[in-house]
Amino acid sequence: MACPAWAQSGSPGTATPLPSVSGDDITLTIGHAMRRIDGRAAHAIGINGTSPAPLVRLREGQKARINVVNTLDEPSSIHWHGLLLPFQMDGVPGISFPGIAPRSSFTYEFPVIQSGTYWYHSHSGLQEQEGLYGPIVIDPREADPAAFDREHVIVLSDHSFRHPHVLFDRLKKEPGYFNRQRQTLAGLLAGRDQSEKERAMWGAMRMDPADIADVTGSTYTYLVNGHGPEDNWTALFTPGERVRLRFINASAMTTFNVRIPGLRMRIVAADGLNVQPVEIDEFQFGPAETYDAIVVPGDGNAYTLVGESIDRSGMARATLAPRIGMTAAVPPLRLRPLATMQDMGMDHGSMAGMDHGAMDHAAMGHAAPTPAAGHDMADMKMRDFSGAPQVRKGPGVQTISPMPVDRTGDPGQGLEDVDHRVLTYRDLVALERNPDTRAPDREVRLHLTGNMERYMWGFDGEKLSENPDPIALRHGERVRVTLINDTMMGHPIHLHGHFFELVTGKGDHAPRKHTVLVQPGGTVSWDVTAEEGDWAFHCHMLYHMHAGMMRVVQVRRDAEASA
């Protein structure tokens, strides 16, 4: 099976017209396919015979009509990630429409009221992991404020030669099964791992500081536009050109650290919307986020594009070059990070000088309890629900962050000590004034909870099946949503059908996003104007969502809400 034109190695990008599916009437056919990754044959669920799927190219102001044909023997769906459209067209089975039954079709119709870089994927079962995803580029009605000579779509993803249901079943039975980077005696002696005292404390909490990612390079091959590292997907440029790279994280479970050694990136858009340009050397982004970057390679050299998995167990690799066949040095994987006290929601600034093995409970605002047999003091603090009264106490909650802090100014887990500039959310400033600058009417606080030992995930200690009641909002209402991550793993949280403004001190130019990566033990607040409909709200780690980390946001007009 050939890759779609946009994903073929040696692509000239859009220096010449890039073949895609476009226009007012588009047909996408979902079906089984085979592809080759680093020389190995792999099964996929693709579209129009390819995986990744074709590039859908739209233009702001048009009316899109997309007929999706499902040739599978199972239900399927397409969700248009980041697009603002009527909720009936959003593509989430059981929430916004019934889904696309086997051997049937569904026609999506919606006005295109935005521009930028987006993507589409299945919202049925675990089909997204099997390759059912593709990019969307929407050209603006007016001239693009980010001038460029050529562009390439860069879709990062993760692939396993095992079936996704096998992966999920393994995680439920043994959550640390794919972690091949646990601490060792050799690491301790070499000074790379934590001290014996720290290891004992983590052991008392039944937690592993090396558990940075659920599914790792032990089973994943990390892809650029469907190509493995050995395939070396290559994008062409002419020296001196301004090259726009449209980065999309279409992975099921992988947070990537992206850099191009020797070449700075200028970020010009986040989640499809324009931002004031910011020069950086690296950025971290979670599943479902997108960034647009401008690079200007001024010489005839080749450059390696690196998408390193957050736990550094593997990397996606590609090459930017003026000619096919050129390569550049591939940097080695960096040392894997270990989770810290801050990742457990313990503010370092409030803990200076503390004995981490027996921390002062007075500093946490409550009296020191008497340790129960077999339990460490820190272990008990991490289970104090006094600051989270709405969280359901049960096996789905392993820890409650004692002192969570806003981490939107952090570069991301494992990037705290690099010697170059890493993008943070606080670097982002909207290019244009926000469309709604009203203060929020009220706040909704939600805890991101989980039990990594039992592989249970949810909001406020409950998975979707345990709390089917929607989060009720009124149409047009301004709401501040505060997310508190009580787990030691980052969660990319996505709200369908909306953009929200991150509360990062940027006033009426706050960055607007549809997905935000909430760092471990951290908080994120954002303001949103509620749009009528039933909308999915979930973690975009596919297996976290599949395990229950999902809610429904129901927005009604005043008359309907009071009925």
Secondary structure, DSSP 4 states (H G I P E B T S, - for coil): -PPPGGGSTTB-GGGSPPP-EESSEEEEEEEEEEEEETTEEEEEEEETTBSSPPPEEEETT-EEEEEEEE-SSS-B--EEET----GGGS--BTTTB--B-TTEEEEEEEE----EEEEEE--STTGGGGT-EEEEEEE-SS--SS--SEEEEEEEEEEESS-HHHHHHHHHH-TTTT------HHHHHTTSS--HHHHHHHHHTT--TT---SS-TTTEEEEETTB-TTT-EEEE--TT--EEEEEEE--SS--EEEE-TT--EEEEEETTEEEEEEEESEEEE-TT-EEEEEE---SS--EEEEEEETTSS-EEEEEEESSTT---PPPPPPPPP---TGGGT--GGG-TT--TTS--GGGGTSPPPPPPTT--HHHHHTT--TT-TTSPPSTT-----SS-EE-TTS--TT-TT-SS-B--GGG--BSS--S--PPPSEEEEEEEEEETTTTEEEETTB-GGG----EEEETT-EEEEEEEE-SSS-EEEEETT--EEE-SS-GGG--EESEEEE-TTEEEEEEEE--SEEEEEEESSHHHHHTT-EEEEEEE-HHHHH-
